[in-house]
Each structure stands twice: as structure tokens, then as C-alpha cells.
Amino acid sequence: MTEQSGSQNILLEVGTNELEVITFYLEWLDPLSGEITRSSYGINAAKVRELVAMPEEVTEIINSPPCVKGVFLLRNRTIPLVDLCEWFSYKVNISPEARKLWVVIVAELNGKPFGFITHGVDKVYRISWKQISPPPEMIASSQSITGICQVNEQLIQMIDFERITAAIDPSMVIRSKRGDDAAVMIKQKFHRAVLIADDSKVVLIQLTKTLENAGFKVISHSDGQAAWDYLENLRRENELEQSILAIISDIEMPRMDGHHFCLLVRKQPAYDKIPFILFSSMINEALRRKGESVGADDQITKPELDQLTDRIQEVVKQRER
């Protein structure tokens, strides 16, 4: 099922700006032509825990969003079952014969398991984040897509799973419980800005708003490449020291991922006093070790914003020492 190029150990070398993408497809009825259409989508393999058949027993949840078909048990864990076609407002064949072919991708986001209904899993591709381009603004805002890439003449759309889970699970939304007094103290203490890189528009807006409410100045970019280019421009203009307090980066991003971004920052002596925090929904033990190997000062699982606020101040203090 895997199509790879180069060394089999390449993904063990963190910072290569590569990932493995599990591709899957959804089949839906085109309302204009009346024909069945198949679209290909992708998910970072690092998020996926396992692939299972469509469960026979699904318990409905009262007052849940339409795309949440209920919950099912998998090895004594209760897992929400999300219908991606329902999320995208696709009309599909729901006959028993069709359902037998469906595959559920069990993924872990922010330490929580979710099951996503697909109509079949295709292949695993090893690609570079440079191959993934940000989608047009219209698609990004309305379709929950964070990136698009073409592999072997196949167009693959990377889904913004964080946006979906934030919409169906209130605990996944980034929030701050700090009061105004704490924000005033932070605003008086720090005059430089926190640089944020995150490809999820929803997360970027939430994170920017809540950090600003916490008292920080914020500069945001939608991927690691854009954030790196911004940093390099400040460095060339000798405006770095008075501009950037800390860097917060997602791991999954088109063009340049967070691990590669962090590696570039840590290799440049001019950035030595700037702490780098990985803030992602997919930090597990394996990824935590990768983050440490590229020199991340801290790694935090979304949506622990108040913890992030405290740890920004701590890593800034540590770097200044």
C-alpha cells in the first residue's frame, strides 16, 4: 500500500521537511450531473492510529452535529464517529452494500481519538511539505482544506481535521481563562511580538485572538516558509532583537513543517535568544523526541492556551539566561 522514494529511514531523520500521507477517497452524487464522483483526500500518517471496518454498532448522541453519527467502542475506548461526507454536505449511497466497503480512519487529535468515515483507503505516499500548496482562499474558508498536492497525476486535498473537531467538540477549541489583570502585566512586561505559524485558519485566528487578549503582541503566518522568510527579512534589516519575543509553530504545514522550521532557526546563531515552541494537536512521544532533536524549547498539545501563556514566559526567561 506504500509508495515511497529514497531511503527507507528518511523519516527517522527529523527535520527533512517530509511526511507520509495516507490517501483515502469519498464518493458522492454530483447534484448537477447525477453521476457518482470520487475525490481524493489525505491525512498525515502520524495522526492515524489504525484503520477499521465500519462498526456494526454505533450509539447515537442526542443533540450532536449532523456529521457525528454517534460513538462506537474500540478496545474499551469510546470513539466519536464523524461522517466526512456529511461535513462536506455530500450526498452519498448509504445502502448496506455500500456501507460494508466503508473504512473508518481512527486518528488522534489533541490526545483524543476520533473515527472518520471514508469510502476506501488508497495508498501511502512519502512526500515533501514543499509539494503541498495552500489552497485558494475560497476553498480554505468553505471546504476545510489546508493544502493541495499532486502525486502521480492524482490531486490530493489535505483536510483541516482540527477545524472539524473544534466544531463538534467544544473542549477542542482554544480558550483562555485569564483575567484582564494578567493581560495588563504581560503587556507591560513584553514589547516584542510572538511569531505564530499555523496552517489551520481557525486555529490561527483563535490563537492570535486569545494571545492578544492575554497581553501579547502577535504576528501570524499560515506556514513555516512564510514565517521563516519573515524572520530572515528582519535579520537582514537588523530588526530582529527588538521585534521577536518567541516563535510558536504548528508541526503540519504546507511548504515547510514545524520541525524543519525549528531546525533552520536553531542553526542560525542570530536566533539563539529566541525560544521556539511547537504547539500542535499531534504531539505524542515519538514526535516529542523529534521536537527535542531539532532544538524545540517546549512542546505543547493544543488547546492548552493558559499553559502556553505561562510557558512562553518561562522559555523566554531561560533563553535570556
N, C-alpha and C positions, 0 to 999 in steps of 0.2 A: 504493500500500500504506500510505501515511501518512495519519493523521488528526490534524490539528493545529489549534490555535486561537491567535489573536493574531498578533503579529509573527513573521515567518519568522526573524528574527535573535535571538529572545528567548533562546535557549540560548547565544548568544555572549556574553550579559551574565551573567557568572558571579555566583552568589550569589542568583539568583532563586528558589531552592528548587524548581526544576523539573528534569525529566528526560524522556528519551524511552524508552519501554518497548516492546520487541519482544515481541508476544504469540505464543504457539505453543500447540498442543494435543497431548494424549496421549489415545489411545483404548484402552480396556481393558474386559475382560469382568467385569461385576458378578457376583460369586460367588453372590449371593442371587437376583437376577432372571434371570441368564443373558443379559442384554442388553448390547449394546455401549454404554459410557458415554464421553462426551468431556468432559475437564476442560481449562480454560484456565490457562496459566501465563505468567509474564513474566520477562524478563531486561533489565537496563539495557543500552540500545544501546551505551553507552560501553565495555562489556566485549566486545562482539561484533566479530570481525574479518571474518567472512564466513559466508555460508550455502552449503552444498554438498549435492549429492545423496549418498545413502547410498553409500559407497565399495564397489566390487565386490570389492576385495581387502583383507582385514583379517587381520593376523597375530596369532594368539593369543599371550598371555603366560602362561607357566606360573606357577601359584600366585597369580594375580591375583584380586581380589574378583569375585564373580559379575557385578556390574554393569559391569565392564570387559571389553568384548568383544574387546579387543586393541588394536593400533595400526595406523594407516594413514599413507601418505605423501601429503603435500600440499605441492607446490613445495619438495621436498627437505627437508621438516621431518617428523619422526616425531611423530604426534599420538595420544595415548590416546583411545580411543573409549568413551564412557560411555553405557550404556543407562539413561535416566531411569526407564523403566517397571520395569526390574529393580531399581533402587534403591528405588522405592516399592512393590515387591512386587506389581506389577500383572501380570495375565495378559493377553497380547496375541496378536493374529494375526500370525504370523511367516511367512506364506506368501510365495513370491517375488513374487506380485502386490501384496501389501500393502507389502513392503519397497521396491518401486520408487517408492512415494509418500512414503517417509520423507525427512526433511530433517535434515541434521546442522548444528547451530549450532556454529561454531568460535569459542570465546571465549578470552580471555587473562586469566589469574589469577596474580598474583604473578610476572608475566613469563613464565609458561609457557602454552603452548596446550593446550586440551582440546576434544575434539569431543563434543557431547551429542546423542544421537539423539532426534528428535521425530517426530511423525506428520504434522506440517504447520505452517507458519508462517502466521499470520493477518494482523495489522496492526501498525502502529507508532502508538502514542498518545503525545502530549505532555501530561504531567500534572504536578501539583504533588505534592511529597512529603507535603503535608498530606492528600491524598486516600488515602494508603496508611496503613492502621491496623495496629498489631501484631496478630498472630493470637492466638487463645486459647492459653493455656499448653499445653494437651494437644496441639494441632496443632503448635505450635512445637517441642516436645520430640520428637515422634514422627514428624513428617512433613517436617522440614527446610524449613519455610516461615518466612520472615522478615516478610512483610507481605501484606495483602489489600486490594484496592481494587476499586471498581465503576466501570466506564466504559461508558456507553451500555447500561446494564442487563446488562452482562457482568461476571461475577465473575472477577477475575484474581488468582492466587496467585503471589507473588514467592518464588522458590526460593532457599534458602540454599546457593549453589554452593560457598561456602568450606567449609561443613561436609562436602559431598560430596567435594571434592578433598582435604581433610585426611584423610578416611577411606581414600582409595585411594592417596595419595601421601605417604609419611612425611616427605618434605622440606618439605611444606606446613604441617606442624604447628609452632606457635610454641614454641621451646625456648630455654633459656639455658644456656650452658656456664660461667657464672661460679661461682667458689667461694664458700665461706662468708665468707672474709676480706673480699672485695669488698662483700658484703652488709652486713657489720658497719660498714664505713666509710660506706656510703651511709646506713644507718640513723642513724648518729651525726651525719651532716652535715645531713640534711634532716628536719625535723619536720613540715612541711606535706605535704599529700596530693596525689597525681596524680589528676586527674579524667579518667575514661575514658568515652567514648560509643561504643558499637558495637552494632549490632542483631543480629549473629550471636551466639547464646548460647554456642556452642562457643568462638568467638574470645574473647568477653568473659571466660569462665571461664579459658581458657588465659592470656590477657594479664594478668588480675588475679592469678592464682596465681604466674606467673613474675615479675611486677614486685614482688610482695610477697616472693618468695624472693630477689630481687635487693636487697632492703632498703628499698623504697619503701612508704609508706602509699598505699592506693588507695581511691578512691570511684568506683563504676561505675554507669552508666545505660545503658539499652537504646536510646536515640535522642537526637538533638541537642536536641529540645524539652525532654525531661526534664532533661538536663544544663544547658541554659540556664536553666530555671526554678529549678534548684538554685543556680546561680551568683547569679541575681538575688535570691534569698532571702537568701543570705549577704551580698550587698552592702547590702540594705536593713537587715539586722541588724548592720551594721558588723563582720562577722566574716570578711571576705574575705582581708585581708592575712595573718592568722595561720592560714588554713585551706588555701589552694590554692597548690601549688607550680607546676604546669603542667597543660595540658589536652592530652589525646590523643584524637583523634576519627577515626572511620571517615568515609568520604565518603557511601556509600549507607546511608541510614537512613529508616525511616518518619517521617512528620510533619515532620522537619527534617533536611536533609542536612548534611554536614560543612562544605561551602563556605559555606552560609548561616549556620551556627552560627559559623564563624570570622569572617565579616563582621560579625555582631552584636557579637561580643567585641571586635574591633578598633575598632568605632565607639564603644564605651563607655570613656571615659577611666579609669574606676576599675579596668579590667582591663589597663592599659598595661604593668604589670610581669609579667604572667602570659604565658609563652610558649605558643603554640598549635602543635601538631604534628599533621599529617594522616598517619594510619597506615592504609594501605589496600592492597587486593590489586590495584587498578586504576589505579595512578599511571603514566601514560605522559607523553610530552612535552606533549601538549595539556592534560591535566589538571594537569600540573606548573605550566604557565603560569597556569592558572585559580587554583591554590592560591596562587601568588605574588601574583596580583592582589587576592585577598581578605586578604592580610597574614599568611599562614601563616609561622611562623618556620622550619619544616622540614617535609619530606615524605619519608616512608619507606615502602617497599614491604614488606608482610608477607612472610615471617615473621622479619625481621631483628631479633630481640629484643635481642641484645647490642649491636648498633649503636644501637638505640633507647635503651638504657640510657645509653650514652655521650653520645648527642646530647641527651637530656633535660638532663643536667648542663651541656652546652655552651650550650644556648639559655637556660637559667636564668641562667648567668653573663653572657651577652650582654644579656639584658633588665635585669639588675640594674645593668649599667654605664650 
